[in-house]
Amino acid sequence: MTEEDPKMAAADDEDIVDDNGDDEDEGVAADDDGSAPAAAAKKKKKKKKKKKSAASSSGGGQAANKGTPSQKAQGRMLNEGSFTDYYVAHGQTEPPSIPVVNLFRNSEKSSSSSTLPPFPQGEIQPHPLESNAHRISSEELRHNERLEANLYDKLRHASEVHRQVRHYAQSFIKPGIKLVDMCERLEECNRKLVQEHGLERGIGFPTGCSINHVAAHYTPNVGDDTVLQYDDVMKVDFGTQIDGRIIDCAWTVAFNPKYDLLLEAVKEATNAGIKAAGIDVRLCDVGESVEEVMESYEVELDGKTYPVKVR
């Protein structure tokens, strides 16, 4: 009910304005021709119009806070057709400042008492291997999985926080930014959207921003003046955790189109690994799927061709 109180207050204010306005119109009509019926008819007509306006306002009050995404990422090959400010369509501000839990509801909240949408599910992949077919067809297993709805809500909550922070970061990561400033800005947004609270909620680990020959897990310290350049290839990695369960995602940032094939190789290899992963699948088989796709690519840099290798 707390979420609905501001709307109720706004509706009450509109009713007061309507009453005052109608009284003034009625008085003017009576002074002009002394016709009480005419004044009553005018009042009735005006009141009907006002009620319609108030109804449309209360019915679309939540949608009125939503915007239209329009900002594109600076980096290359970051999901064509997507926008870094996609979250404004969910009622988020630009830059993001509203905790994500205030924009969505979990399964514990009754849909009848909340107008908020559920946390987005994201992409769902089928189980690999024929031996796992019963996990989808078995009603008992499907029921057991529904018992974990609260856990899934926490994971989807952290995932949506991570998604909004990631898209926001892609809007300001560009040549000329200092890595330490980039990490501080990203982590500040992460803490704000997840509502950091001790070990219960917060960032998963220090943000990694590894440039060029650095494979992974580099984090700048205070006093590090490294600046991102146009010809750099940077791997960004950060996490969001709720109840100790970390949602982690990394992506590659590049601005020079000569690296497009390298970015494509990484993306396709990642998708191959996701598709191969599942219950009872050997980790070596997942790695083999990733390596096979990755090493099928070659990249030409400054007139020389290099095979893409997994390291």
Buried (B, 14 or more C-beta within 10 A) or exposed (E): EEEEEEBEEEBEEBEEEBEEBBEEBBEEBBEEEEEEEBBEEBBEEBBEEBEEEBEEBBEEBBEEBBBEBEBBBBBBBBEEEEBBBBBBEBBBEBEBEBBBBEBBBBBEEEEEEBEBEBBEEEEEEEBBEEEBEEBEEEEEEEEEEEEEEEEBBBBBBBBBBBBBBBBBBBBBBBEEBBBBEBBBBBBEBBBBBBBBEEEEBBBBEBBBBBBEEEEEEBBBEEEEEBBBEEEBBBBBBBBBBBEEEBBEBBBBBBBBEEBEBBBBBBBBBBEBBBEBBBEEBEEEEBEBBBBEBBBEBEBEEEEEEEEBEEE
